[in-house]
Amino acid sequence: MKPIRFSNHARLQMNLRGASEEDVIAAIRMGKWKSAKMGKLQSKYRFDFNNEALTNQRFYKYKIVEPIFADEADEIVVITVKVYYSNEEVKQ
């Protein structure tokens, strides 16, 4: 399993948007990888949240973490991280 390294930009966005390193690592390891712009990859993972979001102090049931990353030969480099909050139930 490749190590995961975070760019400074990714760390800043995680801090602003309310995602932890553990959230991002889980999203990469457990989410489905898809192609992103400029040869990068993205994955998405939904976590139970049941808390107030840092961004607007509203209560949400779920937090969706979407890292954008490069799969390099010896490591995964996280470029940026998007975070979405939702109360919408997903039908299985």
C-alpha positions, 0 to 999 in steps of 0.5 A: 500500500502506497504512502499518502502525502498531502500538498500544502494546498490540500492541507489548507483546504482540509482545514478550511473545509473540515476534513481530517487526514484520516477522512482523506485517507479513508476516502482514497482507500475506500472510495472508487477512483475516477479520472479527474482533470489534467491526468489526476484522480479523484475519489469520494466517500460519505461519512456519517457526520451528525454535527455542525459544519465548520463552514456555516454552523448548520447541522448535517447528517453526512459529510462527503470528502472528495480528494483530488490526487496523483497516483505516483510510482511510489506514493499518492500525492493529495493535490486538493480536497473538496468537502460537501455536507448533506442531509439527503438519504441515499437509496441503496 
